[in-house]
Amino acid sequence: MHRRALDRVFNPRSVAVVGDKKANDYMWLRNLSTFRGKVYSVQIDPEELPGIERLGIENYGSLLDIPQPVDYVIVAVPRTVAPQIISDCIKKQVGGATLFTSGFAETNTEEGTRLEHDIAQMAKEADFNLIGPNCMGIFNPRIGLRHDSGQYSGEGGPVGFISQSGTHAILFSLAGELQGIRVSKSVSYGNGAVLESTDYLEYLANDEETKIIGMYIEGVKSGRRFFQCLKETAKRKPVLIWKGGKGEDGARAAAAHTGSLASVPILWETMIRQCGAIKVDSLEEMIDAVKALLYLNPPSGNRVGLVAHSGGQSVVITDAFTQEGLTVPLLSYRSYQEFASFFNIIGGSYLNPVDISWNVLSTEDLVKTLNILSSDENTDCLVLELCLPFLAQIWEYYPPYLDTLLETLVGFRATCNKCFSIVLIAGQREAEALEIRRKLIERGLPTFPTFERAAKALKKIAAYHRFHRDQD
C-alpha cells in the first residue's frame, strides 16, 4: 500500500459508479450529488439509462470508454461480473475501487470464496487499492464524497473512523454529528480482501486532518503487524477500538458478516492496554469517549467533584462514578467554609456530592459552587447534573432562565482549567433535551445522557491520559 495511491482514493477528483440501478433509486449516484469533482456512470442496461440521464450524469458502456482519468470507482454489480470490472479498473489505472458487491467469502461457499480469492490476487499483483468486498467504502465530507445520502458534506472534522461494518460507519457519522463529532475521513472495508484495518490505520496515522481515530474491527489478518502499527499510532494520537465478535455466537456472526475469524477477547484487551489505545464496547461508548477527548480538558486524576439536583440523584451519581473506579472524595476544610457562607437551602447538602437542590435557581450560587469544586485540591474533575424535569419547573415560570443558565455554564467552562462535564437527564422532556444538547455542544460543552455513560467516558479518557503521561 502506497500512501500517495491511498491519498488518491480518499481525496478523488473524479468518481465512476459501475452498475447503479433504479431498483435502489440510483443510491450511489445520489450519494454523490454533493461530490465536488466529476461523476461518471457505467451501465449497459438500456432500461437504466433514462434514469441516469435524468440525474444529469454522463453514462458509458465501459469504464475504459471514459476519456478522462478516474481516481475512484464504486462497483455495484453482481459478484460474477466483479472480476471483469476490477480488471477494467486496473487497465484504466484507477486509483482504487470500493467493491460494494457482497456474496463472497462471508457466505462460506466455494464459489464466493473462490471469487474473492481471484479478485484479491488480481488486485495484489497489480498493486491496486481494492476496498472490500461487501462494504460501503469512503466517506470524506470535505469533498462531499458520501456513502449515505443522510451524511453531511462541505465541512469535515478531526475524527477518522475505520469500520468493517458499513452500518457502524454510517451510524457513527450520523449520531456523532449530533454530539459535535465530525469526520475527517471514514472507510467501511467489509471483508478486507486486499486492504484491511492496518492499512487504513497507517494511512490515518499520517493524515494531518485526523487527530483521533475510531475503529470497529471484527478480525485482522496479521496480528503482529496490527500490534506494531497500533502501538506507534497511539503514541501520536488517540485510537479507540471496538472489537466485534467477542463471544462464540458473536464470532459466528462476524464470520457470516465479513468472513472474519474469531480471536480470544483477552488477547485483544491486553493488546489495546499495552499499546495505550482505548477499548470501547458499543457505538455509544465510542461516541461518548471521542466526544470526551474532543471537548473535555484532560483529567489529571480520578477524583471527581459531583453536583446533583436532589438527594436521590446524589446517591446514584456517586454509585455510577465509584463503580467505574473513580473516587468521590471529601473536600478541603477551606471549601466547606466557603460553602457555609451562602449554602443554606433546606434539603440541600454541600458534602461531595453536592446536592444543590433549589440553589440552582441562582446562577450566581451555581457558579460559586462550581468554582469551589474547581479550586479544591481534592478534585481532578467536575460533573454537573442538569435534570430537565426539575429545571422545567423554573423555566416554565421564568422563560429567560434557561438561556441564562446555558450562558452561565459556557462562561464557567471558559475559566475552568479542570475537566468539566455535564449529565443532561431528559426524563419525559427528550425533545427539549435534544435542543439543549445542541446549544451546549455548539458552545463547546458536551453532555452525556446518563451518569453511567458519563462515568465510563471519564474513566476511559483519564486512563488514556495517565498511560501516556507515564510513558513520557
RADA-V962679 format. One record per residue. N is the residue number from 1. RES is the residue in three letters. SS is DSSP state (H for helix, E for strand, - for the rest). Layout:
n->N res->RES ss->SS
n->N res->RES ss->SS
This chain:
n->1 res->MET ss->-
n->2 res->HIS ss->-
n->3 res->ARG ss->H
n->4 res->ARG ss->H
n->5 res->ALA ss->H
n->6 res->LEU ss->H
n->7 res->ASP ss->H
n->8 res->ARG ss->H
n->9 res->VAL ss->H
n->10 res->PHE ss->H
n->11 res->ASN ss->-
n->12 res->PRO ss->-
n->13 res->ARG ss->-
n->14 res->SER ss->E
n->15 res->VAL ss->E
n->16 res->ALA ss->E
n->17 res->VAL ss->E
n->18 res->VAL ss->E
n->19 res->GLY ss->-
n->20 res->ASP ss->-
n->21 res->LYS ss->-
n->22 res->LYS ss->H
n->23 res->ALA ss->H
n->24 res->ASN ss->H
n->25 res->ASP ss->-
n->26 res->TYR ss->-
n->27 res->MET ss->H
n->28 res->TRP ss->H
n->29 res->LEU ss->H
n->30 res->ARG ss->H
n->31 res->ASN ss->H
n->32 res->LEU ss->H
n->33 res->SER ss->H
n->34 res->THR ss->H
n->35 res->PHE ss->-
n->36 res->ARG ss->-
n->37 res->GLY ss->-
n->38 res->LYS ss->E
n->39 res->VAL ss->E
n->40 res->TYR ss->E
n->41 res->SER ss->E
n->42 res->VAL ss->E
n->43 res->GLN ss->-
n->44 res->ILE ss->-
n->45 res->ASP ss->-
n->46 res->PRO ss->H
n->47 res->GLU ss->H
n->48 res->GLU ss->H
n->49 res->LEU ss->H
n->50 res->PRO ss->H
n->51 res->GLY ss->H
n->52 res->ILE ss->H
n->53 res->GLU ss->H
n->54 res->ARG ss->H
n->55 res->LEU ss->-
n->56 res->GLY ss->-
n->57 res->ILE ss->-
n->58 res->GLU ss->E
n->59 res->ASN ss->E
n->60 res->TYR ss->E
n->61 res->GLY ss->-
n->62 res->SER ss->-
n->63 res->LEU ss->H
n->64 res->LEU ss->H
n->65 res->ASP ss->H
n->66 res->ILE ss->-
n->67 res->PRO ss->-
n->68 res->GLN ss->-
n->69 res->PRO ss->-
n->70 res->VAL ss->-
n->71 res->ASP ss->-
n->72 res->TYR ss->E
n->73 res->VAL ss->E
n->74 res->ILE ss->E
n->75 res->VAL ss->E
n->76 res->ALA ss->-
n->77 res->VAL ss->-
n->78 res->PRO ss->-
n->79 res->ARG ss->H
n->80 res->THR ss->H
n->81 res->VAL ss->H
n->82 res->ALA ss->H
n->83 res->PRO ss->H
n->84 res->GLN ss->H
n->85 res->ILE ss->H
n->86 res->ILE ss->H
n->87 res->SER ss->H
n->88 res->ASP ss->H
n->89 res->CYS ss->H
n->90 res->ILE ss->H
n->91 res->LYS ss->H
n->92 res->LYS ss->H
n->93 res->GLN ss->-
n->94 res->VAL ss->-
n->95 res->GLY ss->-
n->96 res->GLY ss->E
n->97 res->ALA ss->E
n->98 res->THR ss->E
n->99 res->LEU ss->E
n->100 res->PHE ss->-
n->101 res->THR ss->-
n->102 res->SER ss->-
n->103 res->GLY ss->-
n->104 res->PHE ss->-
n->105 res->ALA ss->H
n->106 res->GLU ss->H
n->107 res->THR ss->H
n->108 res->ASN ss->-
n->109 res->THR ss->-
n->110 res->GLU ss->H
n->111 res->GLU ss->H
n->112 res->GLY ss->H
n->113 res->THR ss->H
n->114 res->ARG ss->H
n->115 res->LEU ss->H
n->116 res->GLU ss->H
n->117 res->HIS ss->H
n->118 res->ASP ss->H
n->119 res->ILE ss->H
n->120 res->ALA ss->H
n->121 res->GLN ss->H
n->122 res->MET ss->H
n->123 res->ALA ss->H
n->124 res->LYS ss->H
n->125 res->GLU ss->H
n->126 res->ALA ss->-
n->127 res->ASP ss->-
n->128 res->PHE ss->-
n->129 res->ASN ss->E
n->130 res->LEU ss->E
n->131 res->ILE ss->E
n->132 res->GLY ss->E
n->133 res->PRO ss->-
n->134 res->ASN ss->-
n->135 res->CYS ss->-
n->136 res->MET ss->-
n->137 res->GLY ss->E
n->138 res->ILE ss->E
n->139 res->PHE ss->E
n->140 res->ASN ss->E
n->141 res->PRO ss->H
n->142 res->ARG ss->H
n->143 res->ILE ss->H
n->144 res->GLY ss->-
n->145 res->LEU ss->E
n->146 res->ARG ss->-
n->147 res->HIS ss->-
n->148 res->ASP ss->-
n->149 res->SER ss->-
n->150 res->GLY ss->-
n->151 res->GLN ss->-
n->152 res->TYR ss->-
n->153 res->SER ss->-
n->154 res->GLY ss->-
n->155 res->GLU ss->-
n->156 res->GLY ss->-
n->157 res->GLY ss->-
n->158 res->PRO ss->-
n->159 res->VAL ss->E
n->160 res->GLY ss->E
n->161 res->PHE ss->E
n->162 res->ILE ss->E
n->163 res->SER ss->E
n->164 res->GLN ss->-
n->165 res->SER ss->-
n->166 res->GLY ss->H
n->167 res->THR ss->H
n->168 res->HIS ss->H
n->169 res->ALA ss->H
n->170 res->ILE ss->H
n->171 res->LEU ss->H
n->172 res->PHE ss->H
n->173 res->SER ss->H
n->174 res->LEU ss->H
n->175 res->ALA ss->H
n->176 res->GLY ss->H
n->177 res->GLU ss->H
n->178 res->LEU ss->H
n->179 res->GLN ss->-
n->180 res->GLY ss->-
n->181 res->ILE ss->-
n->182 res->ARG ss->-
n->183 res->VAL ss->E
n->184 res->SER ss->E
n->185 res->LYS ss->E
n->186 res->SER ss->E
n->187 res->VAL ss->E
n->188 res->SER ss->E
n->189 res->TYR ss->-
n->190 res->GLY ss->-
n->191 res->ASN ss->-
n->192 res->GLY ss->-
n->193 res->ALA ss->-
n->194 res->VAL ss->-
n->195 res->LEU ss->-
n->196 res->GLU ss->-
n->197 res->SER ss->H
n->198 res->THR ss->H
n->199 res->ASP ss->H
n->200 res->TYR ss->H
n->201 res->LEU ss->H
n->202 res->GLU ss->H
n->203 res->TYR ss->H
n->204 res->LEU ss->H
n->205 res->ALA ss->H
n->206 res->ASN ss->-
n->207 res->ASP ss->-
n->208 res->GLU ss->-
n->209 res->GLU ss->-
n->210 res->THR ss->-
n->211 res->LYS ss->-
n->212 res->ILE ss->E
n->213 res->ILE ss->E
n->214 res->GLY ss->E
n->215 res->MET ss->E
n->216 res->TYR ss->E
n->217 res->ILE ss->E
n->218 res->GLU ss->-
n->219 res->GLY ss->-
n->220 res->VAL ss->-
n->221 res->LYS ss->-
n->222 res->SER ss->-
n->223 res->GLY ss->H
n->224 res->ARG ss->H
n->225 res->ARG ss->H
n->226 res->PHE ss->H
n->227 res->PHE ss->H
n->228 res->GLN ss->H
n->229 res->CYS ss->H
n->230 res->LEU ss->H
n->231 res->LYS ss->H
n->232 res->GLU ss->H
n->233 res->THR ss->H
n->234 res->ALA ss->H
n->235 res->LYS ss->-
n->236 res->ARG ss->-
n->237 res->LYS ss->-
n->238 res->PRO ss->E
n->239 res->VAL ss->E
n->240 res->LEU ss->E
n->241 res->ILE ss->E
n->242 res->TRP ss->E
n->243 res->LYS ss->E
n->244 res->GLY ss->-
n->245 res->GLY ss->-
n->246 res->LYS ss->-
n->247 res->GLY ss->-
n->248 res->GLU ss->H
n->249 res->ASP ss->H
n->250 res->GLY ss->H
n->251 res->ALA ss->H
n->252 res->ARG ss->H
n->253 res->ALA ss->H
n->254 res->ALA ss->H
n->255 res->ALA ss->H
n->256 res->ALA ss->H
n->257 res->HIS ss->H
n->258 res->THR ss->H
n->259 res->GLY ss->-
n->260 res->SER ss->-
n->261 res->LEU ss->-
n->262 res->ALA ss->-
n->263 res->SER ss->-
n->264 res->VAL ss->-
n->265 res->PRO ss->H
n->266 res->ILE ss->H
n->267 res->LEU ss->H
n->268 res->TRP ss->H
n->269 res->GLU ss->H
n->270 res->THR ss->H
n->271 res->MET ss->H
n->272 res->ILE ss->H
n->273 res->ARG ss->H
n->274 res->GLN ss->H
n->275 res->CYS ss->H
n->276 res->GLY ss->-
n->277 res->ALA ss->-
n->278 res->ILE ss->E
n->279 res->LYS ss->E
n->280 res->VAL ss->E
n->281 res->ASP ss->-
n->282 res->SER ss->-
n->283 res->LEU ss->H
n->284 res->GLU ss->H
n->285 res->GLU ss->H
n->286 res->MET ss->H
n->287 res->ILE ss->H
n->288 res->ASP ss->H
n->289 res->ALA ss->H
n->290 res->VAL ss->H
n->291 res->LYS ss->H
n->292 res->ALA ss->H
n->293 res->LEU ss->H
n->294 res->LEU ss->H
n->295 res->TYR ss->H
n->296 res->LEU ss->-
n->297 res->ASN ss->-
n->298 res->PRO ss->-
n->299 res->PRO ss->-
n->300 res->SER ss->-
n->301 res->GLY ss->-
n->302 res->ASN ss->-
n->303 res->ARG ss->E
n->304 res->VAL ss->E
n->305 res->GLY ss->E
n->306 res->LEU ss->E
n->307 res->VAL ss->E
n->308 res->ALA ss->E
n->309 res->HIS ss->-
n->310 res->SER ss->-
n->311 res->GLY ss->H
n->312 res->GLY ss->H
n->313 res->GLN ss->H
n->314 res->SER ss->H
n->315 res->VAL ss->H
n->316 res->VAL ss->H
n->317 res->ILE ss->H
n->318 res->THR ss->H
n->319 res->ASP ss->H
n->320 res->ALA ss->H
n->321 res->PHE ss->H
n->322 res->THR ss->H
n->323 res->GLN ss->H
n->324 res->GLU ss->-
n->325 res->GLY ss->-
n->326 res->LEU ss->-
n->327 res->THR ss->E
n->328 res->VAL ss->-
n->329 res->PRO ss->-
n->330 res->LEU ss->-
n->331 res->LEU ss->-
n->332 res->SER ss->-
n->333 res->TYR ss->H
n->334 res->ARG ss->H
n->335 res->SER ss->H
n->336 res->TYR ss->H
n->337 res->GLN ss->H
n->338 res->GLU ss->H
n->339 res->PHE ss->H
n->340 res->ALA ss->H
n->341 res->SER ss->-
n->342 res->PHE ss->-
n->343 res->PHE ss->-
n->344 res->ASN ss->-
n->345 res->ILE ss->-
n->346 res->ILE ss->-
n->347 res->GLY ss->-
n->348 res->GLY ss->-
n->349 res->SER ss->E
n->350 res->TYR ss->-
n->351 res->LEU ss->-
n->352 res->ASN ss->-
n->353 res->PRO ss->-
n->354 res->VAL ss->E
n->355 res->ASP ss->E
n->356 res->ILE ss->-
n->357 res->SER ss->H
n->358 res->TRP ss->H
n->359 res->ASN ss->H
n->360 res->VAL ss->H
n->361 res->LEU ss->H
n->362 res->SER ss->-
n->363 res->THR ss->H
n->364 res->GLU ss->H
n->365 res->ASP ss->H
n->366 res->LEU ss->H
n->367 res->VAL ss->H
n->368 res->LYS ss->H
n->369 res->THR ss->H
n->370 res->LEU ss->H
n->371 res->ASN ss->H
n->372 res->ILE ss->H
n->373 res->LEU ss->H
n->374 res->SER ss->H
n->375 res->SER ss->H
n->376 res->ASP ss->-
n->377 res->GLU ss->-
n->378 res->ASN ss->-
n->379 res->THR ss->-
n->380 res->ASP ss->-
n->381 res->CYS ss->E
n->382 res->LEU ss->E
n->383 res->VAL ss->E
n->384 res->LEU ss->E
n->385 res->GLU ss->E
n->386 res->LEU ss->E
n->387 res->CYS ss->E
n->388 res->LEU ss->H
n->389 res->PRO ss->H
n->390 res->PHE ss->H
n->391 res->LEU ss->H
n->392 res->ALA ss->H
n->393 res->GLN ss->H
n->394 res->ILE ss->H
n->395 res->TRP ss->H
n->396 res->GLU ss->-
n->397 res->TYR ss->-
n->398 res->TYR ss->-
n->399 res->PRO ss->-
n->400 res->PRO ss->-
n->401 res->TYR ss->H
n->402 res->LEU ss->H
n->403 res->ASP ss->H
n->404 res->THR ss->H
n->405 res->LEU ss->H
n->406 res->LEU ss->H
n->407 res->GLU ss->H
n->408 res->THR ss->H
n->409 res->LEU ss->H
n->410 res->VAL ss->H
n->411 res->GLY ss->H
n->412 res->PHE ss->H
n->413 res->ARG ss->H
n->414 res->ALA ss->H
n->415 res->THR ss->H
n->416 res->CYS ss->-
n->417 res->ASN ss->-
n->418 res->LYS ss->-
n->419 res->CYS ss->E
n->420 res->PHE ss->E
n->421 res->SER ss->E
n->422 res->ILE ss->E
n->423 res->VAL ss->E
n->424 res->LEU ss->E
n->425 res->ILE ss->E
n->426 res->ALA ss->-
n->427 res->GLY ss->-
n->428 res->GLN ss->-
n->429 res->ARG ss->-
n->430 res->GLU ss->H
n->431 res->ALA ss->H
n->432 res->GLU ss->H
n->433 res->ALA ss->H
n->434 res->LEU ss->H
n->435 res->GLU ss->H
n->436 res->ILE ss->H
n->437 res->ARG ss->H
n->438 res->ARG ss->H
n->439 res->LYS ss->H
n->440 res->LEU ss->H
n->441 res->ILE ss->H
n->442 res->GLU ss->H
n->443 res->ARG ss->-
n->444 res->GLY ss->-
n->445 res->LEU ss->-
n->446 res->PRO ss->-
n->447 res->THR ss->E
n->448 res->PHE ss->E
n->449 res->PRO ss->-
n->450 res->THR ss->-
n->451 res->PHE ss->H
n->452 res->GLU ss->H
n->453 res->ARG ss->H
n->454 res->ALA ss->H
n->455 res->ALA ss->H
n->456 res->LYS ss->H
n->457 res->ALA ss->H
n->458 res->LEU ss->H
n->459 res->LYS ss->H
n->460 res->LYS ss->H
n->461 res->ILE ss->H
n->462 res->ALA ss->H
n->463 res->ALA ss->H
n->464 res->TYR ss->H
n->465 res->HIS ss->H
n->466 res->ARG ss->H
n->467 res->PHE ss->H
n->468 res->HIS ss->H
n->469 res->ARG ss->H
n->470 res->ASP ss->H
n->471 res->GLN ss->H
n->472 res->ASP ss->-
